[in-house]
């Protein structure tokens, strides 16, 4: 559910495990933590997303990494997302 600004709520205070996961996010993805903190409001959703990222970007999906990246860029473009 969106707040008055049209943004989804974000988890401000992370536990130790998610703080460590966020450090990995910064190192391997990017410095913007909005997506991570938004997904962290629901632990199961964050776990599923990070598992999906590990498969897609870890090389075990069987999909060409370049194709995965092209799909990511195209989806971001369609959704007017800067990521």
N, C-alpha and C positions, 0 to 999 in steps of 0.2 A: 504494500500500500504506500502510495507516495505521500510526502508531507506537503505543506503549503507551497513550497518552492518547486514542486514537481520532481524532487530528487528522492530516491529511496533512502531510508535511514541507514546509517553506518555505525558499526560497533566501534566505539571510541577506545575502550579499555580491553586489551587483548590479554588472555592468559599466557603463561610461559610458552606452551606448545605453539600457539598461534603467533606469538611474537617471533619465535624462531622461524616458523613458516613464512612470515612476512619478510624477514631478513633474506630468506632464499628467494622470495618473490622479487625483492629489490635487486638482488644479484643476477637473477636469471631472466627477469621479465623487464620491468621498468619501475621508475621511482614513484609513479602515481599509484596510490594505494586505495583509491575509491572503489574499484571493483572488488578487491580483496576484502576490505572492511564492510562492504555491502553484503557480500556473500557470507561473511563471518557472523552475521546476525542469526544465521541458521547453520549450525554445525554440520548437519547432514548435507546440506547444499554445498557448503564449502568443501567438504570431503569429496563429494562426487565430482565437483568441478576440478579440483586439484588432481584427482585420479585420472580424469579425462585428459587434462593437460599433460600429465606424465606419459600417458599412452600416445597421444598425438604428437607431442614434441620430443618424447624420449626415444622414438624410432621403432617401438614395438607394434605400431598400428599396421604396418605393412604399406601405408600410404607414403607416397613421395613427399618429402618435407617441403619442397617447393610448391607442390599442389596444395598442401595444407595451408601454407602461408598465403597463397593466392586466394584461397577460399576465405581465410580470415580477413584479408584486406577487402575483398568484395563484400562480405557481410557487414563489415564496419562502414563501408561506403553507403550501402543501401540503408543502413540504420542511422546514418549521419553521426557516427561515432568516430572520435579522433584516434581511437586505438586501432 
